[in-house]
Amino acid sequence: WLLTRPGITGPIVGPRTADQLDSALRALELDLPEAVLTGLDEIFPGPGPSPEAFAW
């Protein structure tokens, strides 16, 4: 989902194990339906103007 957001070119992941890294990389193969993307956009609307943009 994050990679579909405007301005996002590379999400930062913080795996602590090789299994966590494998899981994060497999997420790149997911193709989320539009309804799911819309729902996530409603839950996480993104940042607002500064300084509020840095509050979440």
N, C-alpha and C positions, 0 to 999 in steps of 0.2 A: 504494500500500500504506500509506504513512504516514497518509494521510487516513482510513483505516479504523481507526486506533488510537484507543483511548479517550483523551480529553483533548487530542487534537491538533486544533487548529482552523485552523492556517495554517502549513504548513511553510515554512521560509525557503530560498529558492533564491538562488544567486548567479551569474546569467549574466553573462558578460563581453561577449557579442555579442547582436545581435538574433536571430540564428539559434538561439543557445542558449536564449534566452527563448521563442522559438516552440516549440522542442522541449519545454521544461519545461511550457508551457501545453497542448501536445497530450497530455501524460501524464495530464492531468485527464480525458481522454476514454476512457482505458483501463478495461476491466472485467475485473479479474483473477479467474480461477477460484478457488474456495475452496481447492483443493489448493495452489495457488501461495501464497495468503495464509497458509495454515497452515505451509508450508515457510519462508516469510520470517519468521514468528513464531518458528520454532525456531532460525533462524540469528541473528536479532536479538531476543532475548527482552525487551528493554527494561531500563530502569534498575532498580536495587535500592534499598535504603535509603541514605540519605546517610552518608558521603561517597562510597560506591561508585557511587551513581547518576550521578555526574558524571565517572566514569572512562572512559566510552566515548562 
